[in-house]
Amino acid sequence: MKTISIIIIAFGFFSFMKIQPADFDKVKFEQNLNHQLFKTSDSILNPLTIKTEFGYDGIPDSNLYELKSTVLVNNDTLRQMRFASAEKINEETIELTIFETSPLYHQELTVQIVKDEFKMNFVYNMSGRPIERKIKTQSQKLTLKSNKFKKGEIIFGKLSFKGICIEGCSENEIKIEGYFKTEIK
């Protein structure tokens, strides 16, 4: 009976350890955080819209989109992510998504912010057959201008992500850096 009790207690202890958010880091708050992106409302056409000599390519969505991010992957301008969205999941949690889809890449960096902690996850696909990629986070940093996470507020920030591809990538290291702004929905 003692052996079963010890096994149950050990199993419960190790299960509890797995649930702990070990991959969360502390958010840094910096009221003086500033970047040119925070002051502009520049827009671009939908990146999938291709201009031809006869006008645009007929994609129904040839609208202007506000630039909300300066984030680059591996410092490559072909791998920029210029769009962002944020959603309030509950009283303590915001899910921020930095993304872009172009003819070459679909890239998405998701940042889950819980109170004053966060974790990042990056996924991408190239044109062609989808390949499942596994990217392990090595380091992550998030600096926000404010800790006000109310719906309708604009969240301004800077992020840095370093990861290593453990399966399915052409590059071994992934480095993502840049600034973002977006309204919390």
Contacts in CASP RR format, 6 or more apart in sequence:
PFRMAT RR
TARGET T0000
AUTHOR 0000-0000-0000
METHOD contacts of the structure
MODEL  1
MKTISIIIIAFGFFSFMKIQPADFDKVKFEQNLNHQLFKTSDSILNPLTI
KTEFGYDGIPDSNLYELKSTVLVNNDTLRQMRFASAEKINEETIELTIFE
TSPLYHQELTVQIVKDEFKMNFVYNMSGRPIERKIKTQSQKLTLKSNKFK
KGEIIFGKLSFKGICIEGCSENEIKIEGYFKTEIK
21 114 0 8 1.000
21 117 0 8 1.000
21 119 0 8 1.000
23 119 0 8 1.000
23 137 0 8 1.000
24 114 0 8 1.000
24 117 0 8 1.000
24 118 0 8 1.000
24 119 0 8 1.000
25 117 0 8 1.000
25 118 0 8 1.000
25 119 0 8 1.000
25 140 0 8 1.000
25 141 0 8 1.000
25 142 0 8 1.000
26 116 0 8 1.000
26 117 0 8 1.000
27 113 0 8 1.000
27 116 0 8 1.000
27 117 0 8 1.000
27 118 0 8 1.000
27 142 0 8 1.000
27 143 0 8 1.000
27 144 0 8 1.000
27 147 0 8 1.000
28 141 0 8 1.000
28 142 0 8 1.000
28 143 0 8 1.000
28 144 0 8 1.000
29 116 0 8 1.000
29 143 0 8 1.000
29 144 0 8 1.000
29 145 0 8 1.000
29 146 0 8 1.000
29 147 0 8 1.000
30 143 0 8 1.000
30 144 0 8 1.000
30 145 0 8 1.000
31 145 0 8 1.000
31 146 0 8 1.000
33 143 0 8 1.000
33 144 0 8 1.000
33 145 0 8 1.000
33 156 0 8 1.000
33 157 0 8 1.000
33 158 0 8 1.000
35 70 0 8 1.000
35 156 0 8 1.000
35 158 0 8 1.000
35 179 0 8 1.000
37 67 0 8 1.000
37 68 0 8 1.000
37 69 0 8 1.000
37 70 0 8 1.000
37 179 0 8 1.000
37 180 0 8 1.000
37 181 0 8 1.000
38 145 0 8 1.000
38 156 0 8 1.000
38 179 0 8 1.000
38 181 0 8 1.000
40 67 0 8 1.000
41 66 0 8 1.000
42 66 0 8 1.000
42 67 0 8 1.000
43 64 0 8 1.000
43 65 0 8 1.000
43 66 0 8 1.000
43 67 0 8 1.000
44 64 0 8 1.000
44 65 0 8 1.000
44 67 0 8 1.000
44 82 0 8 1.000
45 56 0 8 1.000
45 62 0 8 1.000
45 63 0 8 1.000
45 64 0 8 1.000
45 65 0 8 1.000
46 59 0 8 1.000
46 61 0 8 1.000
46 62 0 8 1.000
46 63 0 8 1.000
46 65 0 8 1.000
47 82 0 8 1.000
47 100 0 8 1.000
47 101 0 8 1.000
47 102 0 8 1.000
47 103 0 8 1.000
48 59 0 8 1.000
48 61 0 8 1.000
48 101 0 8 1.000
48 102 0 8 1.000
48 103 0 8 1.000
49 56 0 8 1.000
49 57 0 8 1.000
49 59 0 8 1.000
49 61 0 8 1.000
49 62 0 8 1.000
50 56 0 8 1.000
50 57 0 8 1.000
50 59 0 8 1.000
50 103 0 8 1.000
51 57 0 8 1.000
56 62 0 8 1.000
65 82 0 8 1.000
65 83 0 8 1.000
67 82 0 8 1.000
67 83 0 8 1.000
68 82 0 8 1.000
68 83 0 8 1.000
68 84 0 8 1.000
68 85 0 8 1.000
68 180 0 8 1.000
68 181 0 8 1.000
68 182 0 8 1.000
69 81 0 8 1.000
69 82 0 8 1.000
69 83 0 8 1.000
69 84 0 8 1.000
69 98 0 8 1.000
69 178 0 8 1.000
69 179 0 8 1.000
69 180 0 8 1.000
69 181 0 8 1.000
69 182 0 8 1.000
70 80 0 8 1.000
70 82 0 8 1.000
70 178 0 8 1.000
70 179 0 8 1.000
70 180 0 8 1.000
71 80 0 8 1.000
71 81 0 8 1.000
71 82 0 8 1.000
71 98 0 8 1.000
71 109 0 8 1.000
71 159 0 8 1.000
71 176 0 8 1.000
71 177 0 8 1.000
71 178 0 8 1.000
71 179 0 8 1.000
71 180 0 8 1.000
72 79 0 8 1.000
72 80 0 8 1.000
72 81 0 8 1.000
72 176 0 8 1.000
72 177 0 8 1.000
72 178 0 8 1.000
73 79 0 8 1.000
73 80 0 8 1.000
73 81 0 8 1.000
73 107 0 8 1.000
73 124 0 8 1.000
73 174 0 8 1.000
73 175 0 8 1.000
73 176 0 8 1.000
74 171 0 8 1.000
74 173 0 8 1.000
74 174 0 8 1.000
74 175 0 8 1.000
74 176 0 8 1.000
75 175 0 8 1.000
75 177 0 8 1.000
78 102 0 8 1.000
78 104 0 8 1.000
78 105 0 8 1.000
79 105 0 8 1.000
79 107 0 8 1.000
80 100 0 8 1.000
81 98 0 8 1.000
81 99 0 8 1.000
81 100 0 8 1.000
81 107 0 8 1.000
81 108 0 8 1.000
81 109 0 8 1.000
82 100 0 8 1.000
83 98 0 8 1.000
83 99 0 8 1.000
83 100 0 8 1.000
84 96 0 8 1.000
84 97 0 8 1.000
84 98 0 8 1.000
84 99 0 8 1.000
84 180 0 8 1.000
84 181 0 8 1.000
84 182 0 8 1.000
85 96 0 8 1.000
85 97 0 8 1.000
85 99 0 8 1.000
85 182 0 8 1.000
85 185 0 8 1.000
86 94 0 8 1.000
86 95 0 8 1.000
86 96 0 8 1.000
86 97 0 8 1.000
86 155 0 8 1.000
86 182 0 8 1.000
86 183 0 8 1.000
86 184 0 8 1.000
86 185 0 8 1.000
87 94 0 8 1.000
87 95 0 8 1.000
87 184 0 8 1.000
87 185 0 8 1.000
88 94 0 8 1.000
88 149 0 8 1.000
88 150 0 8 1.000
88 151 0 8 1.000
88 184 0 8 1.000
88 185 0 8 1.000
89 95 0 8 1.000
92 114 0 8 1.000
92 115 0 8 1.000
93 112 0 8 1.000
93 113 0 8 1.000
93 114 0 8 1.000
94 112 0 8 1.000
94 113 0 8 1.000
94 149 0 8 1.000
94 155 0 8 1.000
94 184 0 8 1.000
95 110 0 8 1.000
95 111 0 8 1.000
95 112 0 8 1.000
95 113 0 8 1.000
96 110 0 8 1.000
96 111 0 8 1.000
96 112 0 8 1.000
96 113 0 8 1.000
96 155 0 8 1.000
96 180 0 8 1.000
96 182 0 8 1.000
97 108 0 8 1.000
97 109 0 8 1.000
97 110 0 8 1.000
97 111 0 8 1.000
98 108 0 8 1.000
98 109 0 8 1.000
98 111 0 8 1.000
98 159 0 8 1.000
98 180 0 8 1.000
99 106 0 8 1.000
99 107 0 8 1.000
99 108 0 8 1.000
99 109 0 8 1.000
100 106 0 8 1.000
100 107 0 8 1.000
101 107 0 8 1.000
103 127 0 8 1.000
104 126 0 8 1.000
104 127 0 8 1.000
105 124 0 8 1.000
105 125 0 8 1.000
105 126 0 8 1.000
105 127 0 8 1.000
106 124 0 8 1.000
106 125 0 8 1.000
107 122 0 8 1.000
107 123 0 8 1.000
107 124 0 8 1.000
108 122 0 8 1.000
108 123 0 8 1.000
108 124 0 8 1.000
109 120 0 8 1.000
109 121 0 8 1.000
109 122 0 8 1.000
109 159 0 8 1.000
109 161 0 8 1.000
109 176 0 8 1.000
110 120 0 8 1.000
110 121 0 8 1.000
110 122 0 8 1.000
110 123 0 8 1.000
111 118 0 8 1.000
111 119 0 8 1.000
111 120 0 8 1.000
111 142 0 8 1.000
111 159 0 8 1.000
112 118 0 8 1.000
112 119 0 8 1.000
112 120 0 8 1.000
112 121 0 8 1.000
113 142 0 8 1.000
113 149 0 8 1.000
116 147 0 8 1.000
118 140 0 8 1.000
118 142 0 8 1.000
119 137 0 8 1.000
119 140 0 8 1.000
120 137 0 8 1.000
120 140 0 8 1.000
120 142 0 8 1.000
120 159 0 8 1.000
120 161 0 8 1.000
121 135 0 8 1.000
121 137 0 8 1.000
122 135 0 8 1.000
122 161 0 8 1.000
122 163 0 8 1.000
122 174 0 8 1.000
122 176 0 8 1.000
123 133 0 8 1.000
123 135 0 8 1.000
124 133 0 8 1.000
125 131 0 8 1.000
125 133 0 8 1.000
131 168 0 8 1.000
132 167 0 8 1.000
132 168 0 8 1.000
133 165 0 8 1.000
133 167 0 8 1.000
133 168 0 8 1.000
133 169 0 8 1.000
134 165 0 8 1.000
134 166 0 8 1.000
134 167 0 8 1.000
134 168 0 8 1.000
135 163 0 8 1.000
135 164 0 8 1.000
135 165 0 8 1.000
135 166 0 8 1.000
135 169 0 8 1.000
135 174 0 8 1.000
136 163 0 8 1.000
136 164 0 8 1.000
136 165 0 8 1.000
136 166 0 8 1.000
137 161 0 8 1.000
137 162 0 8 1.000
137 163 0 8 1.000
138 162 0 8 1.000
138 163 0 8 1.000
138 164 0 8 1.000
139 160 0 8 1.000
139 161 0 8 1.000
139 162 0 8 1.000
139 163 0 8 1.000
140 159 0 8 1.000
140 160 0 8 1.000
140 161 0 8 1.000
140 162 0 8 1.000
141 158 0 8 1.000
141 159 0 8 1.000
141 160 0 8 1.000
141 161 0 8 1.000
142 157 0 8 1.000
142 158 0 8 1.000
142 159 0 8 1.000
142 160 0 8 1.000
143 157 0 8 1.000
143 158 0 8 1.000
143 159 0 8 1.000
144 155 0 8 1.000
144 156 0 8 1.000
144 157 0 8 1.000
145 155 0 8 1.000
145 156 0 8 1.000
145 157 0 8 1.000
146 153 0 8 1.000
146 155 0 8 1.000
146 156 0 8 1.000
149 155 0 8 1.000
149 184 0 8 1.000
150 184 0 8 1.000
151 184 0 8 1.000
151 185 0 8 1.000
152 183 0 8 1.000
152 184 0 8 1.000
152 185 0 8 1.000
153 183 0 8 1.000
153 184 0 8 1.000
154 181 0 8 1.000
154 182 0 8 1.000
154 183 0 8 1.000
154 184 0 8 1.000
155 180 0 8 1.000
155 181 0 8 1.000
155 182 0 8 1.000
155 183 0 8 1.000
155 184 0 8 1.000
156 179 0 8 1.000
156 180 0 8 1.000
156 181 0 8 1.000
157 179 0 8 1.000
157 180 0 8 1.000
157 181 0 8 1.000
158 178 0 8 1.000
158 179 0 8 1.000
158 180 0 8 1.000
159 176 0 8 1.000
159 177 0 8 1.000
159 178 0 8 1.000
159 179 0 8 1.000
159 180 0 8 1.000
160 176 0 8 1.000
160 177 0 8 1.000
160 178 0 8 1.000
161 174 0 8 1.000
161 175 0 8 1.000
161 176 0 8 1.000
161 177 0 8 1.000
162 173 0 8 1.000
162 174 0 8 1.000
162 175 0 8 1.000
162 176 0 8 1.000
163 173 0 8 1.000
163 174 0 8 1.000
163 175 0 8 1.000
164 172 0 8 1.000
164 173 0 8 1.000
164 174 0 8 1.000
165 171 0 8 1.000
165 172 0 8 1.000
165 173 0 8 1.000
165 174 0 8 1.000
END
